[in-house]
């Protein structure tokens, strides 16, 4: 047999006691779990940053929509009222600001859709499970 495939009937480390082997396995497993926890924390922090940016965009859309409706719509509508009936002037201005607010809301929604699950952690945990199965056999 080659060094890559040792004899399965022989122990890999005959000089070590079962207690030592379990102790080593326990230390390795603890280290592995610590690494996973740190990776998960890092990924969650990154996801929170993405969510924060999305929420900020929604907030910006709301503030922009309110400010636009309250301040600019009156000025624009009264300006248009000089060349058309006042009701139509206000309708046109309101429609323009509704389009702007919808664009900002859709942009925030698209950004929110980019926030996903922690793919890196899941992939590493699958690799570690495979490693543990190989170590056990």
PLY file of the C-alpha trace (Angstrom):
ply
format ascii 1.0
element vertex 137
property float x
property float y
property float z
element edge 136
property int vertex1
property int vertex2
end_header
0.00 0.00 0.00
1.09 3.58 -0.59
1.51 6.28 2.04
-1.71 7.92 0.83
-3.69 4.78 1.58
-2.34 3.16 4.76
-3.32 -0.33 5.75
-6.84 -0.02 7.24
-6.19 -2.89 9.60
-3.30 -1.09 11.32
-3.68 1.89 13.68
-2.42 5.19 12.30
-0.72 6.15 15.59
-0.15 3.04 17.67
2.05 4.90 20.16
-0.83 7.11 21.34
-3.44 6.01 23.83
-7.15 6.23 23.12
-7.42 9.04 25.68
-4.70 11.02 23.90
-6.44 10.53 20.57
-9.78 11.66 21.98
-8.09 14.65 23.60
-6.53 15.63 20.28
-9.84 15.15 18.50
-11.55 17.30 21.12
-8.97 20.09 20.73
-9.21 19.98 16.94
-12.99 20.00 17.07
-13.00 22.94 19.51
-10.60 24.86 17.29
-12.74 24.08 14.27
-15.90 25.27 15.99
-14.16 28.46 17.15
-13.08 29.14 13.57
-16.64 28.58 12.34
-18.07 30.92 14.94
-15.59 33.64 13.94
-16.38 33.13 10.25
-20.11 33.29 10.94
-19.65 36.50 12.97
-17.68 38.07 10.13
-20.29 37.10 7.55
-23.14 38.36 9.74
-21.33 41.69 10.14
-21.00 41.96 6.36
-24.69 41.12 5.90
-25.68 43.72 8.50
-23.69 46.33 6.59
-25.60 45.43 3.43
-28.93 45.63 5.24
-27.95 48.97 6.77
-27.21 50.38 3.33
-30.55 49.08 2.04
-32.44 50.58 4.95
-30.63 53.86 4.40
-31.77 53.85 0.78
-35.37 53.26 1.86
-35.04 56.09 4.38
-33.55 58.34 1.72
-36.43 57.47 -0.60
-38.96 58.37 2.07
-37.29 61.65 3.01
-36.80 62.60 -0.64
-40.41 61.77 -1.41
-41.78 63.81 1.48
-39.52 66.79 0.90
-40.22 66.78 -2.81
-43.95 66.58 -2.29
-44.02 69.33 0.31
-41.54 71.85 -1.06
-41.01 71.51 -4.78
-44.41 70.31 -5.86
-46.12 73.52 -4.86
-43.60 75.68 -6.67
-43.64 73.54 -9.83
-47.42 73.19 -9.86
-47.99 76.90 -9.46
-45.47 77.53 -12.24
-47.31 75.13 -14.54
-50.60 76.67 -13.51
-49.55 79.76 -15.46
-49.89 77.83 -18.75
-52.62 75.21 -17.95
-55.45 74.62 -15.50
-54.25 74.41 -11.90
-55.59 70.87 -11.30
-53.63 69.43 -14.22
-50.50 71.26 -13.16
-50.63 69.70 -9.69
-51.36 66.26 -11.20
-48.29 66.40 -13.46
-45.99 67.48 -10.63
-47.31 64.77 -8.31
-46.76 62.10 -10.99
-43.14 63.17 -11.52
-42.35 62.90 -7.81
-44.13 59.55 -7.57
-41.84 58.21 -10.31
-38.74 59.45 -8.45
-39.89 57.88 -5.17
-40.69 54.58 -6.93
-37.22 54.51 -8.51
-35.54 55.01 -5.13
-37.72 52.36 -3.47
-36.97 49.83 -6.23
-33.25 50.56 -5.95
-33.39 49.88 -2.21
-35.37 46.70 -2.82
-32.82 45.47 -5.36
-30.01 46.12 -2.88
-31.92 44.24 -0.18
-32.28 41.24 -2.54
-28.47 41.01 -2.71
-28.29 40.19 1.00
-28.11 36.41 1.20
-27.16 33.47 3.33
-23.58 32.92 4.59
-22.40 30.80 1.64
-18.76 30.71 2.73
-19.60 29.31 6.17
-21.89 26.66 4.69
-19.22 25.55 2.21
-16.53 25.35 4.89
-18.79 23.41 7.24
-19.53 20.88 4.47
-15.79 20.48 3.88
-15.22 20.01 7.61
-17.96 17.40 7.84
-16.30 15.48 5.01
-12.93 15.81 6.76
-14.42 14.48 10.00
-15.94 11.50 8.19
-12.56 10.69 6.64
-10.80 11.02 10.01
-13.32 8.70 11.65
-12.78 5.92 9.14
0 1
1 2
2 3
3 4
4 5
5 6
6 7
7 8
8 9
9 10
10 11
11 12
12 13
13 14
14 15
15 16
16 17
17 18
18 19
19 20
20 21
21 22
22 23
23 24
24 25
25 26
26 27
27 28
28 29
29 30
30 31
31 32
32 33
33 34
34 35
35 36
36 37
37 38
38 39
39 40
40 41
41 42
42 43
43 44
44 45
45 46
46 47
47 48
48 49
49 50
50 51
51 52
52 53
53 54
54 55
55 56
56 57
57 58
58 59
59 60
60 61
61 62
62 63
63 64
64 65
65 66
66 67
67 68
68 69
69 70
70 71
71 72
72 73
73 74
74 75
75 76
76 77
77 78
78 79
79 80
80 81
81 82
82 83
83 84
84 85
85 86
86 87
87 88
88 89
89 90
90 91
91 92
92 93
93 94
94 95
95 96
96 97
97 98
98 99
99 100
100 101
101 102
102 103
103 104
104 105
105 106
106 107
107 108
108 109
109 110
110 111
111 112
112 113
113 114
114 115
115 116
116 117
117 118
118 119
119 120
120 121
121 122
122 123
123 124
124 125
125 126
126 127
127 128
128 129
129 130
130 131
131 132
132 133
133 134
134 135
135 136
